[in-house]
Amino acid sequence: MRILAVEDEPEYLEMLAEVMKSLGHSITISTNGQEAIDIVDRQKIDVVVSDVKMPGMDGIEFHRLFRERPEHRNTPFIFLTGVDDTTAVKNACKDDCDLLLQKPFPIDKLLQIFSGQLK
């Protein structure tokens, strides 16, 4: 599986990369939404894991632009957030994300999600 991880916190990016590689997945990393859009336009992505709050283009705007691409209307999309109230995130993505994980989240949760091929 080809995964795009979009996260501005280096420790989360490193953890995501280690987990995905340990499961045999290919991972491309990005530190902001604009860079992620550029990546999406150049290569095939099977799953996106994106932070919500990032400098510049945030995860909500990235999600909107990502979904505008016909080839990604059904691509699994996972949001990561450090925000306690997830209602605003859910409203912003209009229930069009597959999963919302609050930081910090246990690594075994990611292992469980990605070893099951994201149903």
Secondary structure, DSSP 8 states (H G I E B T S, - for coil): -EEEEE-S-HHHHHHHHHHHHHTT-EEEEESSHHHHHHHHHHS--SEEEEES--SSS-HHHHHHHHHHSGGGSSS-EEEEE--S--HHHHHHTTT-SSEEEESS--HHHHHHHHHTT--
